[in-house]
Amino acid sequence: MNSEHLFIKALKGETVERPPVWMMRQAGRYLPEYIELRNKYDFFTRVQTPELACEITIQPVDLVGVDAAILFSDILVVPQAMGLEVQLIESKGPILPQTIRTQQDIDDLVVGADAVGALEYVSKAIKLIKKELNNRVPLIGFAGAPFTILCYMVKGRGSKSFDKAKQFCFSEPKLAHQLLQRITDVTIDYLHAQVDAGADAVQVFDSWSGMLSPDDFNEFALPYLTKISDSLISRVPVILFPKGSWYALEQLSNTSTSAIGIDWCITPQQARAMTQNKKTLQGNFDPCKLLSPIPQIEKEVKAMIDAFGVQKYVANLGHGIMPNIPVDHAKAFVNAVKNYKNNISYGLFNSAERKLI
Amino acid sequence: MNSEHLFIKALKGETVERPPVWMMRQAGRYLPEYIELRNKYDFFTRVQTPELACEITIQPVDLVGVDAAILFSDILVVPQAMGLEVQLIESKGPILPQTIRTQQDIDDLVVGADAVGALEYVSKAIKLIKKELNNRVPLIGFAGAPFTILCYMVKGRGSKSFDKAKQFCFSEPKLAHQLLQRITDVTIDYLHAQVDAGADAVQVFDSWSGMLSPDDFNEFALPYLTKISDSLISRVPVILFPKGSWYALEQLSNTSTSAIGIDWCITPQQARAMTQNKKTLQGNFDPCKLLSPIPQIEKEVKAMIDAFGVQKYVANLGHGIMPNIPVDHAKAFVNAVKNYKNNISYGLFNSAERKLI
């Protein structure tokens, strides 16, 4: 093992012999070992019990062989810590019975040390995970992005389009910005606490930013993503993943972030061109494609790495792995990255080197 | 009134004094007059009774003042005509109890004259609408795109991601292409029947193509959109609307289509650049923004037209109007387009003219 892990080196833009690989939602419902624990303990018991969160976090490292672990948790622990009830019932999606609509609602939210204090169980879990991982792979901490958390706080549940949340932003922009700032403040403290406990990198999931127009992304999403990145970047590498917001790639490439996550609805070539190779890119295999036959998965993984190039790249899915993926197919994805060999491919921006071979 | 309508001229790329305007789903649930009819007649009674379809189609012309009418119908009348049961229950979304998974399922589908014959009620409705419209505005016919219809046929209902349908395409590509071709054949005949009856233009809605990666769009969506456009374009202007498939704009601009619909998740500048001003663009106001105060709507409509330019442009939403939009706000949107005046804006590609003013 190198003195620094492949994953961290790729995030820092250092030269690597192959791309690192992990999968969003890798600790989850496609693993029989996870389902066993799910059948015994409810969601928040799993999340809030450090021993369980630790076991679940490490499962895909042992079972699938990923190059990084990601904390088993949920983005909705932040609204919960800010005083809102969150119900997470399997197969039903999240429900927040008390939604945010007024100034009073925002004033009543818990912020500061009280909010982060309520997330102490996460720090405990991280310390335990780090001990159990024993430096085999790095650990990714994470949080939801402020706009995505606002979506759940305002709508009170999942939605196809989060119209209600967008309506709140458009009709009450001052309140929206107040709310976004409060979420940002808590999120920054929370991510620092994760780093204090041992997280080696952090990822910020803006799962619903792709519902925003480019102008509205610039108003309601980008400034808060930037603040989070700016605050954390001196301590650990940061990955911003505003799903669907391909139109913001150029702007994101000018922020402090180390890496940008992208979904499968953009070609690697387009993403490299929009980011001008300034940042490490992470993605972007269509999770549905893990249902293809294994030889097809292997072929498409190779094509994906050929297109992104080996450097400044973290192989991943473009969204979370689905419950119906056979474990063998997940392993095939991971192994296809680990076995990648292509001496004629060093990425789009090394055509000189490519010519030399 | 000009000898040719503003809407048709804009689709053909002819010079217009202002952009035409209509709204997707303009005949629908935000109109009290529609809700009255909905409370009296079930969905397929409204769709299949020419007098009712006619009344509903014309409502937004009279009540909101749009520049084009669009046939009141549903994209799922095609799978219905191909022999599949379709249940459309208000507020529940569509259900197709009998899904397509095997060669036998595909072989059993109704095609050819029998399928189009089952849609005779649409031709009757169109003839009646044309008579009642009396050339006030043109009438748009429409159909769902083959990939989107496949999504419903395979999944059997709406979905956030249509994973099952994509899995079918990825694991059974031969069957998928057979199915797509059959849907395409029926759709082409169906759209020709709409033109025979009097439709002045046709729009093809690929509502779920944005779930596909660029490569998969090229395999499972684009060829069939192209076939439909190629077959219809010599008779009427064609609008292709593959929602979310921004990455295909350059390719779409090289097809025979007259116009391309776009959603709000792309700037007008990006869309113009990717299509190199070859095609008329239609869109792309975020439907949620119709919930903003009216002065804000007026301001943003003006900014939208400034950015697209007056020529080769059809003002529209980026998706269907929502049930909770006040009629006054819909009217404000339409009127803001009709009242557009900006002599210094003739679009991005007339900077020479712009300098002259």
Interface residues (C-beta under 8 A of the other chain):
Chain A: K160 S161 D163 K166 Q167 F170 S171 G210 M211 L212 S213 P214 D215 D216 G244 S245 W246 Y247 W264 C265 I266 T267 Q270 D286 P287 C288 K289 L291 S292 P293 Q296 M322 N324
Chain B: K160 S161 D163 K166 Q167 F170 S171 G210 M211 L212 S213 P214 D215 D216 G244 S245 W246 Y247 W264 C265 I266 T267 Q270 D286 P287 C288 K289 L291 S292 P293 Q296 M322 N324
